[in-house]
Amino acid sequence: MAALQFPCTFFKTQKWMDDYAASDMRCGDLTEEKLKSLYRLDYISDRVDPWTLTRRSSMDRPRSIFCCNLRGQGEKISSQQCANILFDEFRDLSHLFSVYGPYRYLIEKMITHMQNGNGVPFRDPSLDRALKEHVIQDKTTNSTRQLLQEAFNTYIDWENKHLPASDKDRLRKVILDGKLPKFNRFQDNFNGMGITVHDTWVTHITLKSLHIENDRYQAVVHYKVQDHFGLDSDDILNKTFSQFNFFRIWFVLQRYNQFGFKPFMTNMEATVRITGGRGAGKH
């Protein structure tokens, strides 16, 4: 029986890596009329009115009895000034979703990258660390790490000290039955990872090496995950999202044809070691 050759990418999600045609990667494609009529984005900011390019006063806000009478009567500003004010408010509002922990600063960095990066993919060591922690710390029975550990225990040919090439598809099916690492746990609502990544677009898993000795093995497994920092129509029409100015500002900065700030790919990678032994069974 032929041995599996390394590195071996045995799992890929159906969606594509670097899919710039995805709906949440569009930008600058909507008019003021469509943003107001289709998405009800008449009011998006407490600081500025992007439709009239005027600053707002404290009286020109929904809570003010003067709001409707003062609309559009504030200080006139340029489109660039308006975008800068919106990005500042965007960053300030992000603190609602990134309250504590080592990743709470990531969302501000990613918003600034949207403002200045012109769509260039984003990487940060903190994202890689968050992914690795997630994979290692997930002790649930259907986590990819736990399922792979059981699969290696079961499918390794201990007599010949290798993993048969014919078992590559079995590894893929093991992952399909499990739960990929995503940042949609309860704590991710507050630690900064839910707002920066949340769900993920594509995941590739590669077995880089497998060392077998004395009825024990050590596997080195690499995770490559990509998400999109962008919003599509379903996002902004979601009742939960649409009530927050945070998402309303984001959508307008990205999709309004007078702004058109580019969304971008968020890339993260992690390499983990999985160990086990002959006859170890389930852990």
Salt bridges, closest charged atoms under 4 A:
ASP24 OD1 - HIS228 ND1 2.83
ASP29 OD1 - ARG255 NE 2.69
GLU32 OE2 - LYS36 NZ 2.70
ASP46 OD2 - ARG63 NH2 3.84
ASP60 OD2 - ARG56 NH1 3.08
ASP60 OD1 - ARG71 NE 3.45
GLU75 OE1 - ARG55 NE 2.95
ASP88 OD1 - ARG91 NH2 2.86
ASP92 OD2 - ARG47 NH2 2.64
GLU108 OE2 - HIS95 NE2 2.54
ASP124 OD2 - LYS109 NZ 2.49
ASP128 OD2 - ARG123 NH2 2.64
ASP138 OD2 - LYS179 NZ 2.80
ASP157 OD2 - HIS162 NE2 3.95
GLU159 OE2 - ARG278 NH2 2.59
ASP167 OD1 - ARG170 NH1 3.23
ASP169 OD1 - ARG172 NE 2.96
ASP169 OD2 - LYS173 NZ 3.56
ASP188 OD2 - ARG185 NE 2.88
ASP199 OD1 - LYS182 NZ 2.84
GLU213 OE1 - HIS211 NE2 3.15
ASP215 OD1 - ARG278 NH1 3.49
GLU269 OE2 - ARG123 NH1 3.13
GLU269 OE1 - HIS222 NE2 2.80
